[in-house]
């Protein structure tokens, strides 16, 4: 595929959903059969034309993962770092998540998990591990999981 067709395809793709720079570069490299110079030009064009914006992507990602999947800020930050999103964009995206809603979501997750652990002598420890695996920090979890 040539660069013009790749650019057109990626523009259509980006107009339907948010993508980060790293994901788009990977798609461009695949379309252009590993031509890094052409892929970088395509990505630069998409960024310049505002089809790709890591800040916008980070915000959408954080909202989706926090609201729909119940992820905590630690897990969201880790995933965004893995995609090469800047710390500034990650921090700005995490600030958009309302702490009260995040706490309420954590409480619901813990209540649901606690129902499955009734009578388990290690229930409290398992609840803590569960919440930590969902990306919540220990201090927030500790407050909600009372002995």
C-alpha positions in Angstrom: 0.0 0.0 0.0 1.3 3.5 -0.8 1.5 6.3 1.8 -1.5 8.2 0.4 -3.8 5.2 0.6 -2.5 4.5 4.1 -3.1 8.1 5.2 -6.6 8.0 3.8 -7.4 4.7 5.5 -6.0 5.9 8.8 -7.9 9.2 8.6 -11.2 7.2 8.2 -10.2 5.0 11.1 -9.3 8.0 13.4 -12.5 9.8 12.6 -14.5 6.9 14.1 -12.5 6.3 17.3 -9.6 7.7 19.3 -6.2 6.3 18.8 -2.8 7.1 20.4 0.3 7.9 18.4 1.8 4.5 19.1 -1.2 2.5 17.9 -1.5 4.5 14.7 2.2 4.2 14.0 1.9 0.5 14.4 -1.0 0.4 12.0 0.9 2.6 9.5 4.0 0.4 9.7 1.9 -2.7 9.0 0.2 -1.0 6.0 3.5 0.3 4.6 5.3 -3.0 5.1 7.8 -1.7 7.6 8.8 1.6 5.9 9.5 3.6 9.1 10.2 6.9 7.3 6.8 6.8 5.4 5.0 5.7 8.6 6.4 8.6 10.5 5.3 11.0 7.8 1.8 9.6 7.9 1.6 9.8 11.7 3.0 13.3 11.6 0.3 14.3 9.1 -2.4 12.8 11.2 -1.2 14.6 14.3 -0.9 17.9 12.5 -4.5 17.5 11.1 -5.7 16.7 14.7 -6.8 13.2 13.8 -4.5 11.8 16.5 -4.1 13.6 19.8 -2.6 11.7 22.8 -4.2 14.0 25.3 -7.7 13.4 23.8 -6.9 9.7 23.6 -5.8 9.5 27.3 -9.0 11.3 28.4 -11.3 9.0 26.4 -9.3 5.9 27.6 -9.4 7.0 31.3 -13.1 7.7 31.2 -14.0 4.5 29.5 -11.9 2.3 31.7 -12.9 4.0 34.9 -16.7 4.2 34.1 -17.3 1.0 32.2 -14.7 -1.4 33.5 -14.2 0.0 37.0 -10.4 0.4 36.7 -8.6 2.4 39.2 -6.1 5.2 38.5 -3.0 3.0 39.0 -4.0 0.6 36.3 -5.1 3.3 33.9 -1.8 5.1 34.4 0.1 1.9 33.8 -1.8 1.1 30.6 -1.4 4.6 29.2 2.3 4.6 30.0 2.6 1.3 28.1 1.1 3.0 25.0 3.7 5.8 25.2 1.4 8.6 26.3 3.1 11.5 28.1 2.9 11.9 31.9 1.3 15.3 31.4 -1.5 13.8 29.3 -2.0 10.9 31.7 -2.2 13.2 34.7 -4.7 15.5 33.0 -6.8 12.5 32.0 -6.9 11.1 35.5 -7.9 14.5 36.9 -11.0 14.3 34.9 -12.2 11.3 36.8 -14.3 12.4 39.8 -12.9 11.0 43.0 -16.4 10.5 44.5 -17.6 8.5 41.5 -14.3 6.4 41.6 -14.9 5.7 45.4 -18.5 4.7 44.8 -17.4 2.4 41.9 -14.7 0.9 44.2 -17.3 0.4 46.9 -19.7 -1.4 44.5 -16.9 -3.7 43.3 -15.9 -4.5 46.8 -19.5 -5.3 47.8 -20.0 -7.5 44.9 -16.7 -9.4 45.5 -17.5 -9.6 49.3 -20.8 -11.5 48.5 -18.7 -14.2 46.7 -16.4 -14.5 49.7 -18.9 -15.0 52.5 -17.5 -17.2 55.2 -14.0 -17.2 53.7 -11.4 -16.7 56.6 -9.1 -14.9 54.2 -11.9 -12.7 52.8 -10.5 -9.4 53.8 -7.1 -10.2 52.2 -8.7 -11.4 49.1 -10.8 -8.2 48.9 -7.7 -6.1 49.2 -5.9 -8.1 46.5 -8.9 -7.9 44.2 -9.1 -4.1 44.5 -5.4 -3.7 44.0 -5.6 -5.8 40.9 -8.3 -3.5 39.6 -5.9 -0.6 39.8 -6.9 1.2 43.1 -4.2 2.4 45.5 -3.8 0.7 48.8 -4.8 3.7 51.0 -8.2 4.0 49.2 -8.8 0.2 49.5 -7.7 0.1 53.1 -10.3 2.7 54.1 -13.1 0.7 52.5 -12.1 -2.8 53.7 -12.5 -2.6 57.4 -11.4 -5.5 59.7 
